[in-house]
Amino acid sequence: MSESASVGELVDGFLTYLTDVRRLSPHTVRAYKTDLQAYVEWCDLNGANPLNMTQRRLRAYMANMTRARYADKTINRRLSSLRTFYGWLVREDVIESNPAAPIPGRKLPKTLPKTMVDEDVRRILEACDESTAEGLRDRALIELLYASGARISEAAALKPEDIDFNQGQVRLFGKGSKERIVPLYDVALEAIRTYLQEGRPELTRRRKGGRRAQALFVSARGNDMTAGALRTRFERLVTLAGVSRAVTPHAMRHTFATELLTGGADLKAVQELLGHESLATTQIYTHLSVERLKAATRQAHPRG
């Protein structure tokens, strides 16, 4: 790429790289775009050249966000976006070094992911009205999330053929379209089978014209359900069940991982099932499982 390309052209090229090469989700690419637009605007207002940036000026940008009372998590995300962008510019021979690489992020308090208790799951499943096609779909969704630890975006990307009933497993496509196989327990398989046989055909018949739905999970109007639509439906079930709003699809993923580790599963195996690139990402769940074991000991031990 030419060094004379404008900053706007370079940002566009970077976003194309994220989409076509790294195959990041549209949501993630939009987040990068938002972060870089904010940074370029700051540079314009402060007479800074993003392609000739010093660590001192970058630290000034960080300090400006602090003064504006941005959350530390947001500041770290924007710094991460800049590191990735400048790293790409180095690889494209636009600049010689990455000015954001040496700058440390904000220290965040260590917080453990929120998990669910069995009672929460039971109440959400009971909120699914299985006398309707939508209710059969809802139960299949909840059972799938609980059985596989799938991200909501991965559930939205599923097609009926991704469920292998003979082998008792599901094929998931994670970040960067990386494929992984996750086994499913019998109750989840039965819920999905019932939905495919009795619920989904009714929902797809409601679609008026156009291409028939391709996704596993279909809306009341027979359309493919996006991750946003599935998340909205999940939140509706949480409300109907009367459980805490802290219960999210991702909390179900956290619960899946914690249950496996508490039950003695190997950390590397859990990493594979979750689709984590780094084992360090999975290790946070070891803290969760230890806390759960401590709670069980306190409750059950005669001197707890």
Backbone torsions as a table, in degrees:
resi	resn	phi	psi	omega
1	MET	NA	139.3	-175.7
2	SER	-68.0	139.2	178.4
3	GLU	-67.5	-20.9	-177.6
4	SER	-83.7	-2.2	179.2
5	ALA	-61.7	146.1	179.6
6	SER	-71.2	162.1	179.0
7	VAL	-59.4	-42.1	179.8
8	GLY	-60.5	-41.7	178.5
9	GLU	-65.7	-38.4	179.1
10	LEU	-66.9	-41.2	177.5
11	VAL	-62.1	-43.6	178.1
12	ASP	-61.0	-41.3	178.8
13	GLY	-64.7	-39.4	178.1
14	PHE	-63.9	-43.6	179.6
15	LEU	-65.4	-36.0	176.0
16	THR	-64.7	-40.4	176.6
17	TYR	-60.1	-44.1	179.1
18	LEU	-62.3	-36.7	-177.4
19	THR	-77.6	-49.4	-170.8
20	ASP	-87.8	-33.2	-176.2
21	VAL	-97.5	-53.0	-179.6
22	ARG	-82.4	-14.3	177.1
23	ARG	53.9	45.2	176.3
24	LEU	-75.8	157.9	-178.0
25	SER	-68.2	155.2	176.8
26	PRO	-55.8	-36.8	179.5
27	HIS	-62.4	-44.4	-179.4
28	THR	-67.2	-41.0	179.4
29	VAL	-64.1	-39.2	176.9
30	ARG	-62.3	-37.7	179.4
31	ALA	-64.4	-42.6	175.4
32	TYR	-60.6	-44.0	-178.8
33	LYS	-61.1	-44.6	179.5
34	THR	-61.8	-44.7	-179.5
35	ASP	-63.2	-43.1	-177.4
36	LEU	-72.2	-35.5	176.8
37	GLN	-62.7	-42.5	178.7
38	ALA	-62.5	-39.6	-179.3
39	TYR	-67.5	-45.5	180.0
40	VAL	-63.2	-38.8	177.6
41	GLU	-62.5	-42.2	178.3
42	TRP	-62.6	-42.3	179.0
43	CYS	-60.8	-43.0	179.9
44	ASP	-62.0	-43.1	-178.5
45	LEU	-68.9	-26.3	-174.8
46	ASN	-110.2	12.9	176.0
47	GLY	64.9	31.3	-179.5
48	ALA	-104.6	146.5	178.0
49	ASN	-101.3	113.5	-178.0
50	PRO	-59.5	-22.7	-178.2
51	LEU	-92.9	0.3	176.0
52	ASN	-138.4	55.6	-172.2
53	MET	-94.4	139.7	176.2
54	THR	-104.0	160.5	177.0
55	GLN	-61.7	-34.8	-179.5
56	ARG	-62.5	-43.2	-180.0
57	ARG	-70.1	-35.7	177.4
58	LEU	-65.2	-38.2	177.0
59	ARG	-65.6	-32.1	176.2
60	ALA	-65.8	-38.4	177.0
61	TYR	-63.2	-42.6	177.7
62	MET	-62.8	-42.9	-179.8
63	ALA	-64.5	-35.2	178.2
64	ASN	-63.2	-40.4	177.5
65	MET	-66.3	-35.5	177.6
66	THR	-64.4	-44.6	179.1
67	ARG	-63.1	-33.5	178.8
68	ALA	-79.3	2.8	176.0
69	ARG	64.3	36.6	170.5
70	TYR	-69.4	146.9	177.4
71	ALA	-65.8	145.9	179.1
72	ASP	-56.3	-36.1	179.8
73	LYS	-63.8	-38.5	178.4
74	THR	-68.3	-42.0	178.6
75	ILE	-60.6	-44.4	179.2
76	ASN	-64.0	-37.9	179.2
77	ARG	-65.0	-41.9	-179.9
78	ARG	-67.1	-38.0	176.6
79	LEU	-64.0	-41.0	177.7
80	SER	-62.3	-39.7	177.5
81	SER	-62.2	-41.1	180.0
82	LEU	-67.8	-41.2	177.6
83	ARG	-58.0	-45.4	-178.7
84	THR	-66.3	-42.5	179.8
85	PHE	-62.9	-48.9	-178.9
86	TYR	-67.7	-33.5	175.7
87	GLY	-62.2	-38.6	177.0
88	TRP	-66.9	-40.4	178.7
89	LEU	-62.8	-35.5	176.6
90	VAL	-64.8	-45.7	-179.6
91	ARG	-64.6	-28.9	178.6
92	GLU	-86.9	4.6	179.1
93	ASP	61.3	30.2	175.9
94	VAL	-85.7	-39.6	175.8
95	ILE	-129.5	165.7	-174.2
96	GLU	-90.0	-32.8	-177.0
97	SER	-144.2	161.3	-177.5
98	ASN	-92.7	104.8	-176.6
99	PRO	-70.3	-17.6	-177.9
100	ALA	-88.5	-15.7	-173.9
101	ALA	-59.4	-43.2	-175.8
102	PRO	-80.1	-9.4	-173.2
103	ILE	-80.9	122.1	-178.5
104	PRO	-75.4	149.5	176.0
105	GLY	-82.8	175.5	177.3
106	ARG	-73.3	141.2	175.9
107	LYS	-77.1	124.9	-178.3
108	LEU	-105.1	145.6	174.9
109	PRO	-64.3	140.2	-179.6
110	LYS	-75.5	117.1	178.2
111	THR	-120.6	136.4	179.2
112	LEU	-85.0	144.2	177.6
113	PRO	-59.8	147.4	178.2
114	LYS	-77.7	137.7	177.5
115	THR	-120.7	175.3	-178.0
116	MET	-113.1	161.1	172.1
117	VAL	-104.2	161.3	-177.4
118	ASP	-56.7	-33.8	-178.6
119	GLU	-64.1	-37.5	177.2
120	ASP	-60.4	-46.9	-178.6
121	VAL	-62.8	-43.7	-179.4
122	ARG	-59.8	-43.7	-177.7
123	ARG	-69.0	-35.8	177.6
124	ILE	-66.8	-41.5	177.8
125	LEU	-63.6	-37.8	179.0
126	GLU	-68.5	-21.6	178.3
127	ALA	-76.3	-10.7	178.8
128	CYS	-82.2	117.9	-179.5
129	ASP	-82.4	94.6	-173.9
130	GLU	-75.5	2.2	173.3
131	SER	-82.1	-5.0	-179.6
132	THR	-120.9	159.2	177.6
133	ALA	-63.6	-38.3	179.4
134	GLU	-64.6	-39.3	179.8
135	GLY	-66.8	-36.9	176.0
136	LEU	-64.8	-39.4	176.1
137	ARG	-63.3	-45.1	-178.5
138	ASP	-60.5	-44.4	179.7
139	ARG	-64.3	-41.2	178.2
140	ALA	-60.6	-40.4	179.1
141	LEU	-63.0	-49.5	-177.3
142	ILE	-63.9	-43.8	179.7
143	GLU	-63.5	-39.4	179.3
144	LEU	-63.4	-47.6	-179.1
145	LEU	-61.3	-41.9	-177.1
146	TYR	-72.0	-32.4	-176.4
147	ALA	-83.0	-26.0	-170.9
148	SER	-115.5	-18.1	-174.4
149	GLY	69.5	22.4	-177.6
150	ALA	-68.6	145.5	169.4
151	ARG	-70.0	155.1	-179.4
152	ILE	-64.4	-32.0	177.4
153	SER	-67.4	-34.0	178.3
154	GLU	-70.5	-37.4	177.3
155	ALA	-64.5	-38.8	-179.7
156	ALA	-67.0	-28.8	-177.6
157	ALA	-82.6	-8.8	-176.6
158	LEU	-68.4	145.8	170.6
159	LYS	-116.6	157.6	-178.8
160	PRO	-52.3	-36.2	-176.8
161	GLU	-72.5	-8.8	177.2
162	ASP	-77.5	-10.8	176.4
163	ILE	-94.5	119.9	179.7
164	ASP	-105.0	99.0	-177.1
165	PHE	-72.3	-29.8	179.6
166	ASN	-66.6	-41.9	179.9
167	GLN	-91.7	-9.6	-179.6
168	GLY	65.7	50.9	-175.8
169	GLN	-151.9	165.9	178.1
170	VAL	-126.3	144.8	176.4
171	ARG	-100.7	117.5	-178.0
172	LEU	-111.1	147.9	177.4
173	PHE	-117.0	109.6	-174.8
174	GLY	-90.8	-154.5	-178.1
175	LYS	-64.3	137.1	-177.0
176	GLY	72.3	20.0	-180.0
177	SER	59.1	26.7	178.4
178	LYS	-76.4	130.3	-175.7
179	GLU	-91.0	141.9	172.7
180	ARG	-146.0	154.1	179.6
181	ILE	-109.3	129.4	-179.2
182	VAL	-125.9	128.0	177.3
183	PRO	-70.2	150.2	178.5
184	LEU	-119.5	144.5	177.0
185	TYR	-79.6	162.9	-170.9
186	ASP	-59.7	-38.7	-178.1
187	VAL	-62.9	-40.6	178.8
188	ALA	-66.5	-43.4	179.2
189	LEU	-60.7	-40.4	-179.5
190	GLU	-67.0	-39.6	178.6
191	ALA	-64.3	-40.7	179.2
192	ILE	-68.8	-41.1	179.0
193	ARG	-61.3	-45.0	179.6
194	THR	-62.0	-41.4	178.2
195	TYR	-63.1	-42.9	-179.0
196	LEU	-67.1	-33.1	-177.3
197	GLN	-84.9	-36.1	-171.6
198	GLU	-116.7	-30.7	-175.0
199	GLY	-95.1	-53.5	-174.9
200	ARG	-61.6	-42.1	178.7
201	PRO	-57.3	-38.7	178.7
202	GLU	-66.7	-41.4	-178.9
203	LEU	-66.1	-42.4	-178.3
204	THR	-67.5	-28.2	178.2
205	ARG	-67.8	-19.3	-177.8
206	ARG	-78.8	-14.3	-178.4
207	ARG	-68.9	133.1	-178.0
208	LYS	-101.9	102.0	176.4
209	GLY	72.7	173.8	177.3
210	GLY	76.9	-175.1	-178.9
211	ARG	-69.2	139.0	178.6
212	ARG	-68.5	153.7	-178.4
213	ALA	-59.9	142.2	179.2
214	GLN	-107.0	-26.4	-173.2
215	ALA	-76.0	157.9	175.5
216	LEU	-63.9	-45.5	-176.8
217	PHE	-98.9	124.7	-171.7
218	VAL	-121.1	144.4	-178.2
219	SER	-77.6	174.7	179.4
220	ALA	-62.5	-21.4	178.7
221	ARG	-98.3	6.9	175.9
222	GLY	84.6	17.3	-179.8
223	ASN	-99.9	155.0	172.6
224	ASP	-58.4	134.9	179.2
225	MET	-91.2	129.4	177.0
226	THR	-79.7	172.1	176.3
227	ALA	-59.9	-39.0	178.7
228	GLY	-63.8	-40.3	179.4
229	ALA	-66.8	-40.4	178.3
230	LEU	-66.6	-38.7	178.7
231	ARG	-65.3	-41.5	177.8
232	THR	-62.0	-41.3	178.7
233	ARG	-65.6	-40.3	177.2
234	PHE	-59.8	-45.8	-179.7
235	GLU	-62.4	-35.7	177.3
236	ARG	-64.2	-41.6	178.5
237	LEU	-65.5	-38.7	177.4
238	VAL	-60.4	-42.9	178.3
239	THR	-64.0	-45.8	179.4
240	LEU	-62.0	-35.3	-178.5
241	ALA	-76.8	-18.1	180.0
242	GLY	72.7	29.5	177.7
243	VAL	-101.5	172.4	-175.3
244	SER	-60.2	141.7	177.9
245	ARG	-70.2	-10.4	174.7
246	ALA	-69.7	-14.0	177.1
247	VAL	-76.9	112.5	-177.9
248	THR	-125.5	168.5	174.4
249	PRO	-55.8	-35.7	-179.4
250	HIS	-72.3	-29.6	175.1
251	ALA	-63.0	-33.0	176.9
252	MET	-67.9	-36.8	175.8
253	ARG	-64.1	-44.2	177.6
254	HIS	-60.7	-40.8	-179.5
255	THR	-64.0	-42.1	177.8
256	PHE	-54.8	-49.3	-178.2
257	ALA	-64.8	-43.4	-177.9
258	THR	-65.2	-41.5	179.6
259	GLU	-61.3	-41.1	-179.7
260	LEU	-64.3	-45.6	-178.5
261	LEU	-68.5	-39.5	177.5
262	THR	-62.0	-33.9	180.0
263	GLY	-80.5	0.1	175.4
264	GLY	101.5	10.1	-179.6
265	ALA	-67.0	148.1	178.0
266	ASP	-69.1	138.6	-177.2
267	LEU	-60.1	-39.2	179.6
268	LYS	-64.4	-38.3	179.0
269	ALA	-65.3	-40.7	178.9
270	VAL	-64.8	-38.4	176.0
271	GLN	-57.4	-45.4	179.8
272	GLU	-63.7	-42.6	-178.0
273	LEU	-66.7	-34.0	-179.9
274	LEU	-83.2	-18.1	-178.2
275	GLY	77.1	29.5	177.7
276	HIS	-80.4	135.9	176.2
277	GLU	-72.5	-37.7	-176.1
278	SER	-111.4	138.7	177.1
279	LEU	-65.8	-28.2	-180.0
280	ALA	-61.6	-33.0	178.4
281	THR	-65.0	-36.0	-178.5
282	THR	-76.3	-27.2	-172.5
283	GLN	-64.2	-21.7	179.1
284	ILE	-60.6	-27.0	-179.1
285	TYR	-73.0	-18.1	176.3
286	THR	-66.5	-33.7	176.6
287	HIS	-66.3	-41.1	179.1
288	LEU	-62.2	-44.0	-177.2
289	SER	-68.5	-35.9	176.7
290	VAL	-63.9	-42.7	178.8
291	GLU	-62.6	-38.0	179.7
292	ARG	-67.9	-38.7	177.5
293	LEU	-65.6	-38.5	177.0
294	LYS	-62.4	-42.7	-179.9
295	ALA	-63.5	-41.0	179.2
296	ALA	-64.4	-39.1	179.2
297	THR	-64.7	-44.9	-179.6
298	ARG	-61.3	-36.1	-177.1
299	GLN	-77.1	-36.7	-171.5
300	ALA	-98.6	-27.7	-175.5
301	HIS	-72.8	135.7	-178.2
302	PRO	-59.3	-22.4	178.7
303	ARG	-111.9	18.8	-178.8
304	GLY	-71.2	NA	NA
